[in-house]
Amino acid sequence: MTEFGVDGGAPALEPDLSRPLPRALRALAFRDFRRFWWGALGSSIGNNMQLAALGWVVAISTRSAAKVTLIAFVTVFPLLVLGPLGGALADRFPRRKLLLVTQTALMAQAFALWMVWQLDLASYWTLFGISLAGGVVIALNTPAWQSLVPQLVPREYLQNAITLNSTQFNLSRALGPMFAGLLIASVGAGIAFLLNAVSFLIVLGALASLSSAGADRAGDPEARSSVLRGFTESVRYLRAQPGLMVAIGTHAAFALLAAPVVQLIPVLSVEVLDVGPEAFGMLLGSFGIGAIAIALVLGTVDERVAPSRLLGAGLALTSVVVLGLGLAPNLAVAIVFMIGFGAAYVTVVAIDHNAIQSLSDDHIRGRVTSLWLMTFGVFFPLGTILQGVIADAVGVRAVLIACGVLVACALTYCTARRLLPLIDPR
């Protein structure tokens, strides 16, 4: 044990105490995590600008909810196919070096999107192909990205670090779409694609500057077996951990029923609320406002409120706000519920993610994380496609109302079976 109560596999890091931080921001006292966080924020803003611009141009050009959601589908589906490989790579190689490779590949993909747009070659199927290529790289990148965070802070700071990592992602979901909406209205979608490509330089610089030994710790020798054997081992490990099973199960339900709602916002904006790109950016960006607000709350109450209670509250709020989005009569009301959806989204994902990271041993964390991501890779694309196709048939409002009701049913089941307390620390 170190002075921070970290086990032998965790990095022994000294916080910067020269400038005391609020409790909700305490993980930023660690230099490497702070650099990683700022670099990720810059890149995530660019990525969300690109996603918002892409969703908008597809919604305007096709007027099809199915085609809008299909683009989102192909960016996530590779997690299902390549998840075991991504998890094996994350456990086999130093995670920082792996991320330098994958982030460079994502920068190349972003530049390719900008180039085809500038050359007027951006047909729907060209955008589909480039999005699929990005999804492949993301599948290899994400397990290492998620597994790097525990190597940058002591274990007692892990939940706060994970919450802050979710905060930067969701802060970017507020700022990125807002910037994209303004840029689309004034300059065009191309600049959003270009700025995303350039933003990767920020995260690459941050990764290159990390100094902790944990960031470059060699992979576990046991993970150097075949990908199939490593995947089988992680499944056996998961089945022996009820808390991990609950975290993955609730994440699956959320990915199927709630997470795809974000992909329907362009359709809701264009076909139901009948608003322009600025208002669309504001509506999508309001998701991030709620996410940021709840992240600060989570950072204050973690270690004081049981994770199971927070997860239950997040699922309950999800049901209410998704139902509210389906019933919203105008943009102002939709923004209110979208703020609530951002808060619910971060609560559920951050608590599930913390359970995955804190209940997994370091030698297998990358592979367990890949199983968690594979769950998302199965249920989010499935939910996205189903919701898009059904929305084309019966309308987006009906889909949102049904999803809100189904989330409530899932929470009722978990409560009746007393499953949520299994994620609490023992």
C-alpha positions in Angstrom: 0.0 0.0 0.0 1.1 3.5 -0.7 0.3 6.6 1.3 -2.8 7.0 -0.9 -4.0 3.5 -0.1 -3.3 2.3 -3.7 -2.6 -1.4 -4.3 0.7 -2.5 -5.8 -0.5 -2.4 -9.3 -1.6 1.3 -9.2 0.7 4.2 -9.9 2.1 6.0 -6.9 1.5 9.6 -7.8 1.9 12.9 -5.9 -0.8 15.5 -6.2 0.0 19.1 -6.9 -1.2 20.8 -3.6 0.0 24.3 -4.5 -3.5 25.3 -5.6 -6.2 23.5 -3.5 -9.1 22.3 -5.7 -12.8 21.8 -4.8 -13.7 18.3 -3.9 -15.5 17.8 -7.2 -12.2 18.5 -9.1 -9.7 16.8 -6.8 -8.4 14.3 -9.4 -7.1 17.3 -11.5 -4.5 17.8 -8.8 -2.5 15.0 -10.5 -0.4 16.4 -13.3 -0.7 13.6 -15.9 -4.5 13.2 -15.4 -4.8 17.0 -15.7 -3.0 17.1 -19.0 -4.9 14.1 -20.3 -8.2 15.7 -19.3 -7.5 19.0 -21.0 -6.2 17.3 -24.2 -9.3 15.1 -24.3 -11.6 18.1 -23.8 -10.1 19.9 -26.8 -10.3 16.8 -29.1 -13.8 15.9 -27.8 -15.2 19.4 -28.7 -13.9 19.0 -32.2 -15.4 15.5 -32.5 -18.8 16.7 -31.3 -18.7 19.5 -33.8 -18.1 17.0 -36.5 -20.9 14.6 -35.3 -23.4 17.5 -35.1 -22.5 18.8 -38.5 -22.6 15.3 -40.0 -26.0 14.6 -38.5 -27.4 17.9 -39.7 -26.2 17.6 -43.3 -27.6 14.0 -43.5 -30.9 15.0 -42.0 -31.3 17.9 -44.4 -30.1 16.1 -47.5 -32.1 12.8 -46.9 -35.0 13.7 -44.7 -34.7 10.2 -43.3 -34.4 9.2 -39.7 -33.2 5.7 -40.7 -30.3 7.2 -42.7 -29.3 9.6 -39.9 -29.3 6.8 -37.4 -27.4 4.5 -39.8 -24.5 6.8 -39.8 -24.4 6.6 -36.0 -24.8 2.9 -36.2 -21.6 2.3 -38.2 -19.5 4.4 -35.9 -20.4 2.1 -33.0 -21.0 -1.3 -34.5 -17.3 -2.1 -34.9 -17.1 -2.3 -31.1 -19.0 -5.5 -31.3 -16.7 -7.1 -33.9 -13.4 -5.7 -32.8 -14.0 -5.3 -29.1 -12.1 -8.4 -28.1 -9.1 -7.2 -30.2 -9.3 -3.7 -28.7 -9.4 -5.2 -25.2 -6.5 -7.5 -25.9 -4.4 -4.7 -27.3 -5.1 -2.5 -24.3 -3.9 -5.3 -21.9 -1.0 -6.4 -24.1 0.7 -3.1 -25.0 1.5 0.2 -23.1 -1.8 2.1 -23.4 -0.4 5.5 -24.0 1.7 4.3 -27.0 -1.3 2.5 -28.4 -3.4 5.7 -28.0 -0.8 7.7 -29.9 -1.3 5.4 -32.9 -5.1 5.2 -32.8 -5.6 9.0 -32.2 -3.3 9.7 -35.2 -5.5 7.4 -37.3 -8.6 9.2 -36.2 -7.0 12.5 -37.1 -6.4 11.1 -40.6 -10.0 10.0 -40.8 -11.2 13.5 -39.9 -9.0 15.1 -42.5 -10.4 12.6 -45.1 -14.0 13.7 -44.2 -13.0 17.4 -44.6 -11.3 16.7 -48.0 -14.3 14.9 -49.6 -16.6 17.7 -48.4 -14.4 20.4 -49.9 -14.1 18.5 -53.1 -17.9 18.1 -53.3 -17.6 14.3 -53.2 -19.6 13.9 -49.9 -22.4 11.6 -51.1 -24.4 9.8 -48.4 -22.5 6.5 -49.0 -19.1 8.3 -49.0 -20.0 9.7 -45.6 -21.1 6.3 -44.5 -17.8 4.7 -45.6 -15.7 7.3 -43.8 -17.8 7.0 -40.7 -17.4 3.2 -40.8 -13.6 3.6 -41.0 -13.7 5.9 -38.0 -15.8 3.4 -36.1 -13.2 0.7 -36.7 -10.4 2.8 -35.2 -12.6 3.9 -32.3 -13.2 0.2 -31.5 -9.4 -0.3 -31.2 -9.0 3.0 -29.3 -11.7 3.0 -26.7 -10.6 0.1 -24.4 -7.1 1.6 -24.1 -8.6 5.1 -23.5 -10.9 4.0 -20.7 -8.2 1.7 -19.2 -5.6 4.5 -19.1 -7.5 6.6 -16.5 -6.9 4.3 -13.5 -3.1 4.5 -14.3 -3.0 8.2 -13.9 -4.6 8.6 -10.4 -4.4 6.6 -7.2 -7.3 4.3 -6.6 -9.1 6.5 -4.0 -9.4 9.2 -6.7 -10.6 6.8 -9.4 -14.4 7.6 -9.2 -13.7 11.3 -9.3 -11.3 10.9 -12.3 -13.9 8.8 -14.1 -16.6 11.4 -13.4 -14.3 14.2 -14.6 -13.6 12.2 -17.7 -17.3 12.0 -18.4 -17.6 15.7 -17.6 -15.1 16.7 -20.3 -16.8 14.4 -22.8 -20.2 16.0 -22.0 -18.9 19.5 -21.8 -17.8 19.0 -25.3 -21.3 17.7 -26.1 -22.5 21.1 -25.0 -19.9 23.3 -26.7 -19.3 21.2 -29.9 -22.9 21.3 -31.3 -23.4 24.9 -30.3 -20.2 25.9 -32.2 -21.3 23.6 -35.1 -24.7 25.2 -35.4 -23.2 28.7 -35.6 -20.5 27.6 -38.1 -23.0 25.7 -40.3 -25.3 28.8 -40.4 -22.4 31.3 -41.1 -19.7 29.4 -43.0 -20.9 25.8 -43.7 -20.3 22.3 -42.4 -16.8 22.0 -43.8 -15.1 24.1 -41.2 -16.5 21.9 -38.4 -14.9 18.9 -40.1 -11.6 20.7 -40.4 -11.5 21.9 -36.9 -12.1 18.4 -35.6 -9.1 17.1 -37.6 -6.9 19.9 -36.2 -8.2 19.3 -32.6 -6.5 15.9 -32.5 -3.1 17.7 -32.2 -4.2 18.8 -28.7 -4.8 15.2 -27.4 -1.7 13.9 -29.2 0.3 16.6 -27.4 -1.2 15.7 -24.1 -0.5 12.0 -24.5 3.1 12.6 -25.6 3.6 14.7 -22.4 2.5 12.1 -19.9 5.3 11.2 -17.5 3.9 8.6 -15.1 5.3 5.1 -15.2 1.8 3.8 -15.2 1.0 5.3 -18.6 3.8 3.2 -20.2 3.6 0.2 -18.0 4.1 -3.0 -20.2 1.1 -5.2 -20.7 0.4 -8.2 -18.6 2.4 -11.3 -19.9 -0.7 -13.4 -19.4 -2.6 -11.2 -21.9 -0.1 -12.2 -24.7 -2.1 -15.3 -25.5 -4.5 -15.4 -28.4 -7.3 -12.9 -28.6 -9.9 -15.7 -28.4 -8.3 -17.1 -25.2 -8.1 -13.6 -23.7 -11.7 -13.0 -24.5 -12.8 -16.3 -23.0 -10.8 -15.5 -19.8 -12.5 -12.2 -19.5 -15.9 -13.7 -19.9 -15.2 -16.3 -17.1 -13.9 -13.4 -14.9 -17.0 -11.4 -15.6 -19.4 -14.2 -14.7 -17.7 -14.6 -11.4 -18.3 -10.9 -10.5 -22.1 -10.2 -9.9 -21.4 -6.4 -9.6 -19.8 -6.4 -13.0 -22.7 -8.3 -14.5 -25.2 -5.8 -13.1 -23.1 -2.8 -14.4 -23.0 -4.4 -17.9 -26.6 -5.4 -17.8 -27.9 -1.9 -16.9 -25.5 -0.4 -19.5 -27.0 -2.7 -22.1 -30.6 -1.6 -21.3 -29.5 2.1 -21.4 -27.7 1.6 -24.7 -30.7 0.0 -26.3 -33.4 2.3 -25.0 -31.9 5.7 -24.0 -28.6 6.4 -25.6 -30.0 6.3 -29.2 -32.3 9.3 -28.3 -29.4 11.6 -29.1 -29.2 10.4 -32.7 -32.9 11.3 -33.1 -32.4 15.0 -32.2 -31.6 16.1 -35.8 -34.8 14.5 -36.9 -36.8 16.0 -34.0 -35.3 19.4 -34.8 -36.0 19.3 -38.6 -39.3 17.4 -38.8 -41.1 18.1 -35.5 -39.8 21.3 -34.0 -39.0 22.8 -37.4 -36.0 24.8 -36.3 -32.8 26.0 -38.1 -29.2 25.0 -37.5 -28.6 27.5 -34.7 -31.5 26.2 -32.7 -30.5 22.6 -33.5 -27.1 23.3 -32.1 -28.6 24.8 -29.0 -30.9 21.9 -28.4 -28.2 19.3 -28.9 -25.8 21.4 -26.8 -28.2 21.6 -23.9 -27.5 18.0 -23.3 -24.0 18.9 -22.3 -25.2 21.6 -19.9 -27.1 19.0 -17.9 -24.1 16.7 -18.1 -21.7 19.3 -16.7 -24.1 20.2 -13.9 -24.6 16.7 -12.7 -20.9 15.8 -13.0 -20.1 18.5 -10.5 -22.8 17.1 -8.2 -21.5 13.5 -8.6 -17.9 14.7 -7.9 -19.2 16.2 -4.6 -21.3 13.3 -3.4 -19.2 10.3 -4.5 -18.0 8.2 -1.6 -20.9 9.7 0.4 -23.9 8.2 -1.5 -23.9 4.5 -2.5 -23.4 4.0 -6.3 -26.5 1.9 -6.5 -28.6 4.8 -5.3 -27.1 7.1 -7.8 -27.6 4.6 -10.6 -31.2 4.1 -9.7 -31.8 7.9 -9.6 -30.1 8.2 -13.0 -32.3 5.5 -14.6 -35.5 7.1 -13.1 -34.5 10.5 -14.4 -33.8 9.0 -17.8 -37.3 7.6 -18.0 -38.9 11.0 -17.1 -36.8 13.2 -19.5 -37.0 10.9 -22.5 -40.8 10.8 -22.1 -40.7 14.6 -21.7 -38.8 14.9 -25.0 -41.4 12.9 -26.7 -44.2 15.2 -25.4 -42.4 18.5 -25.7 -44.6 21.0 -27.6 -41.8 23.5 -28.5 -38.1 24.1 -28.6 -38.0 25.7 -25.1 -39.6 22.7 -23.4 -37.4 20.3 -25.4 -34.3 22.2 -24.2 -35.4 21.7 -20.6 -35.8 18.0 -21.0 -32.6 17.7 -23.0 -30.7 19.3 -20.1 -32.3 16.7 -17.8 -31.3 14.0 -20.3 -27.7 15.1 -20.2 -27.7 14.8 -16.4 -29.3 11.3 -16.5 -26.9 10.1 -19.2 -23.8 11.1 -17.3 -25.1 9.6 -14.0 -25.8 6.2 -15.6 -22.7 6.0 -17.7 -20.3 7.3 -15.0 -21.6 5.0 -12.3 -21.6 1.9 -14.5 -18.1 2.9 -15.8 -16.8 3.4 -12.3 -18.1 -0.1 -11.3 -16.3 -1.6 -14.3 -13.0 0.0 -13.5 -13.1 -0.3 -9.7 -14.3 -3.9 -9.6 -11.8 -5.2 -12.2 -8.2 -6.1 -11.5 -5.6 -4.2 -13.6 -4.3 -7.2 -15.4 -7.6 -7.8 -17.1 -9.2 -4.4 -17.0 -8.7 -3.7 -20.7 -10.5 -6.9 -21.7 -13.4 -6.4 -19.2 -13.7 -2.8 -20.4 -13.9 -4.2 -24.0 -16.8 -6.4 -22.9 -18.6 -3.4 -21.5 -17.9 -1.5 -24.7 -19.0 -4.5 -26.8 -22.3 -4.4 -24.9 -22.7 -0.8 -26.1 -21.5 -2.0 -29.6 -24.4 -4.5 -29.7 -27.3 -2.6 -28.1 -26.6 1.0 -29.1 -26.5 0.2 -32.9 -29.5 -2.1 -32.5 -31.5 0.5 -30.6 -30.3 3.2 -33.1 -31.5 1.3 -36.1 -34.7 0.2 -34.6 -35.6 3.7 -33.3 -34.7 5.2 -36.7 -36.8 2.8 -38.7 -39.8 2.9 -36.3 -39.6 6.7 -36.3 -39.9 6.8 -40.1 -43.0 4.7 -39.7 -44.8 6.1 -36.7 -43.0 9.4 -35.9 -40.2 10.3 -33.6 -42.5 11.4 -30.8 -44.0 7.9 -30.4 -40.6 6.4 -30.3 -39.4 8.7 -27.5 -42.5 8.1 -25.4 -42.1 4.3 -25.8 -38.5 4.4 -24.8 -39.2 6.4 -21.7 -41.8 3.9 -20.6 -39.4 0.9 -21.3 -36.6 2.5 -19.2 -39.1 2.7 -16.3 -39.9 -1.0 -16.8 -36.2 -1.9 -16.7 -35.7 0.1 -13.5 -38.7 -1.6 -11.9 -37.2 -5.0 -12.7 -33.8 -4.2 -11.2 -35.4 -2.8 -8.1 -37.7 -5.8 -7.6 -34.7 -8.2 -7.9 -32.5 -6.0 -5.7 -29.8 -6.0 -8.4 -28.4 -2.5 -8.1 -26.7 -2.9 -4.7 -24.4 -5.5 -6.2 -22.3 -2.7 -7.7 -21.6 -1.1 -4.3 -18.1 -1.6 -2.9 -17.8 -4.5 -0.4 
